[in-house]
């Protein structure tokens, strides 16, 4: 693991997603990962080595701090954890989008299945990296725990969460969780993983795929881009006992009916209806005027 010279675009400093989710030190950590990564965009998932390389003189900064930054970047879809040859690695998802390398070097870090190294015949010491994004999406979308995302052989049952075991046992369950992953991708364009996957997994167990997908549909309609908005929708449904699409449709119908009823009650009638006290005073005044007129006659 070593540092490389890399290109950093000016837009990095105004990336609002990074500004919202990471501290300034966290954003420096992300820049450091770009410099640590091989020309493939991959790097060893070794937090201690990262600390030594990127923050050698910062004694107040702990490895645990870097672990928090790493988890955030995974949840944002900036980093993708994977296993290759039993080794834990990370892939920078936007590396090949922003880094234009004239003479890439062969990989030192084991490559994931979605990246192939193709050396040039004229000079095998250089070549190009070919990223199969369809394969990337297919492989990473199946993984709920970070490192169990390449092959069945690496997905040891004892290392998987209970929900992952259920998903692997039934085609229907895999398809339903895939719908959640697709909804997440359609909402933010990122790969579902890390804390977001854990959170959605909990609500998936309680509400099912249809309700989680519905939450993303509502968020897209409202143009809500914060994951906390999704959480609030799902938490509200669980709290109110809205557990199926039928429950949601019934609740929506009741809400709109109540809203229309309230609107009709407050709708102006075009005439003044006095209160009881005002009516009493009005009648007394009319009676006095009538009695006064009768007496004068």
C-alpha positions as CSV (number, residue, x, y, z in Angstrom):
1,X,0.0,0.0,0.0
2,X,1.4,3.4,-1.1
3,X,0.4,6.8,-2.1
4,X,-0.1,7.8,-5.8
5,X,-0.5,11.1,-7.6
6,X,-4.1,11.5,-8.6
7,X,-6.4,14.1,-10.2
8,X,-8.9,15.8,-7.9
9,X,-11.6,17.9,-9.7
10,X,-12.8,21.2,-8.3
11,X,-16.3,19.9,-7.9
12,X,-15.1,17.7,-5.1
13,X,-15.0,20.7,-2.7
14,X,-18.7,21.6,-3.4
15,X,-20.1,18.0,-3.3
16,X,-23.1,18.6,-1.0
17,X,-23.5,14.9,-0.3
18,X,-20.0,14.7,1.1
19,X,-20.4,18.0,3.0
20,X,-23.6,16.7,4.6
21,X,-22.4,13.3,5.5
22,X,-18.6,13.8,6.3
23,X,-16.6,16.1,8.5
24,X,-13.6,17.9,6.9
25,X,-11.3,15.2,8.2
26,X,-13.6,12.6,6.7
27,X,-13.4,14.3,3.4
28,X,-9.6,14.3,3.6
29,X,-9.8,10.6,4.4
30,X,-11.8,10.0,1.2
31,X,-9.2,12.0,-0.8
32,X,-6.5,9.9,0.8
33,X,-8.2,6.7,-0.3
34,X,-8.2,7.9,-3.9
35,X,-4.4,8.3,-3.6
36,X,-3.9,5.0,-1.9
37,X,-5.9,3.0,-4.5
38,X,-4.2,1.1,-7.3
39,X,-4.8,2.1,-10.9
40,X,-7.6,-0.4,-10.7
41,X,-9.5,1.8,-8.2
42,X,-9.0,-1.0,-5.6
43,X,-7.2,-0.9,-2.2
44,X,-6.6,-3.1,0.8
45,X,-9.2,-2.7,3.5
46,X,-6.6,-2.1,6.2
47,X,-7.5,0.8,8.5
48,X,-4.3,0.8,10.4
49,X,-2.2,1.0,7.2
50,X,-4.5,3.9,6.1
51,X,-3.9,5.7,9.4
52,X,-0.1,5.3,9.1
53,X,-0.1,6.6,5.5
54,X,-2.6,9.4,5.7
55,X,-2.5,10.7,9.2
56,X,1.0,9.7,10.6
57,X,1.4,12.8,12.9
58,X,-2.2,13.1,14.1
59,X,-2.1,11.3,17.4
60,X,-5.6,12.5,18.3
61,X,-7.1,10.7,15.3
62,X,-7.8,7.1,16.1
63,X,-8.3,4.1,13.8
64,X,-11.9,4.0,15.1
65,X,-12.5,7.4,13.6
66,X,-11.4,6.1,10.2
67,X,-13.7,3.2,10.7
68,X,-16.6,5.6,11.0
69,X,-15.6,7.5,7.9
70,X,-15.3,4.2,6.0
71,X,-18.8,3.1,7.1
72,X,-20.3,6.4,5.9
73,X,-18.6,6.1,2.5
74,X,-19.9,2.6,2.1
75,X,-23.4,3.7,3.0
76,X,-23.2,6.5,0.5
77,X,-22.1,4.1,-2.3
78,X,-18.7,5.7,-2.7
79,X,-16.9,2.6,-1.4
80,X,-17.7,-1.1,-2.2
81,X,-16.2,-3.8,0.1
82,X,-15.5,-7.1,-1.5
83,X,-13.5,-10.3,-0.9
84,X,-11.0,-11.7,-3.4
85,X,-8.9,-14.7,-2.7
86,X,-10.0,-14.5,1.0
87,X,-8.6,-10.9,1.2
88,X,-10.7,-7.9,2.3
89,X,-10.6,-5.1,-0.2
90,X,-12.4,-1.9,-1.2
91,X,-13.4,-0.5,-4.6
92,X,-13.8,3.2,-5.2
93,X,-16.9,3.3,-7.3
94,X,-16.2,6.7,-9.0
95,X,-12.5,6.1,-9.5
96,X,-12.6,5.3,-13.2
97,X,-15.0,8.1,-13.8
98,X,-12.6,10.8,-12.6
99,X,-9.1,9.3,-13.1
100,X,-7.7,9.3,-16.6
101,X,-4.5,7.2,-16.6
102,X,-2.3,7.1,-19.7
103,X,-0.2,4.0,-18.7
104,X,-2.0,2.0,-16.0
105,X,0.1,-0.5,-14.1
106,X,-0.9,-4.1,-13.3
107,X,-2.8,-4.6,-10.1
108,X,-1.2,-5.2,-6.7
109,X,-4.6,-5.5,-5.0
110,X,-6.7,-8.6,-5.9
111,X,-9.4,-7.6,-8.4
112,X,-13.1,-8.2,-7.9
113,X,-15.1,-10.1,-10.5
114,X,-16.4,-7.0,-12.2
115,X,-12.9,-5.7,-13.1
116,X,-10.5,-7.3,-15.6
117,X,-6.9,-6.3,-16.3
118,X,-6.0,-6.4,-20.0
119,X,-2.3,-5.9,-20.7
120,X,-1.1,-4.5,-24.0
121,X,0.6,-7.0,-26.3
122,X,3.2,-4.5,-27.3
123,X,4.1,-3.8,-23.6
124,X,2.7,-6.2,-21.0
125,X,3.9,-3.9,-18.2
126,X,1.0,-1.6,-19.0
127,X,-2.6,-2.0,-20.2
128,X,-6.1,-1.1,-19.3
129,X,-8.7,-1.9,-16.7
130,X,-12.2,-3.0,-18.0
131,X,-15.1,-2.5,-15.6
132,X,-18.2,-4.5,-16.3
133,X,-20.8,-2.3,-14.6
134,X,-23.6,-4.8,-15.2
135,X,-21.7,-7.4,-13.4
136,X,-20.9,-4.9,-10.6
137,X,-24.5,-4.1,-10.1
138,X,-25.6,-7.8,-10.2
139,X,-22.9,-8.9,-7.8
140,X,-23.1,-6.1,-5.3
141,X,-26.9,-6.0,-5.3
142,X,-27.1,-9.5,-4.0
143,X,-24.9,-8.8,-1.0
144,X,-26.3,-7.6,2.3
145,X,-23.3,-8.1,4.4
146,X,-20.2,-6.2,3.0
147,X,-17.8,-9.0,2.1
148,X,-20.2,-11.8,1.1
149,X,-20.6,-10.4,-2.4
150,X,-18.6,-12.3,-4.9
151,X,-19.2,-16.0,-5.1
152,X,-21.3,-18.6,-3.3
153,X,-18.1,-20.3,-2.2
154,X,-17.2,-17.2,-0.2
155,X,-20.6,-16.8,1.3
156,X,-20.1,-19.1,4.3
157,X,-23.5,-19.5,6.1
158,X,-22.1,-18.9,9.5
159,X,-20.9,-15.5,8.5
160,X,-24.3,-14.4,7.1
161,X,-27.1,-12.6,8.8
162,X,-30.3,-14.6,9.3
163,X,-32.2,-12.6,6.7
164,X,-29.4,-13.2,4.2
165,X,-29.8,-17.0,4.7
166,X,-33.5,-16.7,4.1
167,X,-32.9,-14.7,1.0
168,X,-30.5,-17.3,-0.4
169,X,-32.9,-20.1,0.3
170,X,-35.9,-18.9,-1.7
171,X,-36.0,-17.4,-5.1
172,X,-39.0,-15.3,-4.2
173,X,-37.2,-13.7,-1.2
174,X,-34.2,-12.9,-3.3
175,X,-36.4,-11.3,-5.9
176,X,-38.2,-9.2,-3.2
177,X,-35.0,-8.0,-1.7
178,X,-33.8,-7.2,-5.2
179,X,-36.8,-5.0,-5.6
180,X,-35.6,-3.0,-2.6
181,X,-32.1,-2.7,-4.0
182,X,-33.5,-1.5,-7.3
183,X,-35.7,1.0,-5.6
184,X,-32.7,2.3,-3.6
185,X,-30.6,2.6,-6.8
186,X,-33.5,4.4,-8.6
187,X,-33.8,6.8,-5.7
188,X,-30.1,7.8,-5.3
189,X,-28.2,6.1,-8.1
190,X,-26.0,4.4,-5.5
191,X,-25.3,0.8,-4.4
192,X,-27.2,-0.4,-1.3
193,X,-24.8,-1.4,1.4
194,X,-23.5,-0.6,4.9
195,X,-25.8,1.1,7.4
196,X,-28.5,1.8,4.8
197,X,-28.7,-1.9,4.0
198,X,-28.9,-2.8,7.7
199,X,-31.7,-0.2,8.3
200,X,-33.7,-1.2,5.3
201,X,-33.2,-4.8,6.2
202,X,-34.9,-4.3,9.6
203,X,-37.9,-2.6,8.0
204,X,-38.0,-5.2,5.2
205,X,-38.4,-7.9,8.0
206,X,-41.2,-5.9,9.6
207,X,-43.1,-4.5,6.5
208,X,-42.0,-6.5,3.5
209,X,-40.5,-5.4,0.2
210,X,-43.6,-3.7,-1.2
211,X,-43.8,-1.2,1.7
212,X,-40.1,-0.4,1.5
213,X,-40.3,0.2,-2.2
214,X,-43.4,2.4,-1.6
215,X,-41.4,4.5,0.8
216,X,-38.8,5.2,-2.0
217,X,-41.6,6.0,-4.4
218,X,-43.0,8.6,-2.1
219,X,-39.6,10.1,-1.5
220,X,-39.0,10.4,-5.2
221,X,-42.4,12.1,-5.7
222,X,-41.4,14.6,-3.0
223,X,-37.9,14.9,-4.4
224,X,-36.6,14.0,-0.9
225,X,-32.9,13.0,-1.1
226,X,-32.1,12.4,2.6
227,X,-32.1,8.8,3.8
228,X,-33.6,10.0,7.1
229,X,-36.8,10.9,5.1
230,X,-37.1,7.2,4.1
231,X,-36.5,6.2,7.7
232,X,-39.2,8.5,9.1
233,X,-41.8,7.1,6.6
234,X,-41.0,3.5,7.5
235,X,-40.8,4.2,11.3
236,X,-44.2,6.0,11.1
237,X,-45.9,3.1,9.4
238,X,-44.6,0.6,11.9
239,X,-45.6,2.9,14.8
240,X,-49.2,3.3,13.4
241,X,-49.6,-0.3,12.4
242,X,-49.6,0.3,8.7
243,X,-47.9,-2.9,7.6
244,X,-49.2,-3.7,4.1
245,X,-50.1,-1.8,1.0
246,X,-53.8,-2.3,1.8
247,X,-53.3,-0.7,5.2
248,X,-51.5,2.2,3.5
249,X,-54.3,2.7,0.8
250,X,-57.0,2.6,3.6
251,X,-55.1,5.1,5.6
252,X,-54.6,7.4,2.6
253,X,-58.3,7.2,1.8
254,X,-59.3,8.1,5.4
255,X,-56.8,11.0,5.4
256,X,-58.2,12.5,2.2
257,X,-61.8,12.0,3.3
258,X,-61.1,13.7,6.6
259,X,-59.4,16.5,4.8
260,X,-62.3,17.0,2.4
261,X,-64.8,17.0,5.3
262,X,-62.8,19.6,7.1
263,X,-62.7,21.7,4.0
264,X,-66.5,21.6,3.6
265,X,-67.0,22.6,7.2
266,X,-64.8,25.6,6.9
267,X,-66.1,26.6,3.5
268,X,-67.7,30.1,3.5
269,X,-71.6,30.2,3.0
270,X,-71.9,33.7,1.7
271,X,-74.1,34.9,4.6
272,X,-73.5,35.9,8.2
273,X,-74.9,33.5,10.8
274,X,-74.8,35.3,14.2
275,X,-74.1,33.5,17.4
276,X,-76.7,33.0,20.2
277,X,-75.8,36.1,22.2
278,X,-75.8,38.3,19.1
279,X,-79.2,36.9,18.1
280,X,-80.6,37.6,21.6
281,X,-79.4,41.2,21.4
282,X,-80.8,41.6,17.9
283,X,-84.3,40.4,19.0
284,X,-84.3,42.6,22.1
285,X,-83.4,45.6,20.0
286,X,-86.2,44.8,17.5
287,X,-88.7,44.4,20.4
288,X,-87.7,47.8,21.9
289,X,-88.1,49.5,18.6
290,X,-91.5,47.9,18.0
291,X,-92.8,48.8,21.5
292,X,-91.5,52.4,21.2
293,X,-93.2,52.8,17.9
294,X,-96.5,51.4,19.3
295,X,-96.4,53.8,22.2
296,X,-95.8,56.8,20.1
297,X,-98.8,55.8,17.9
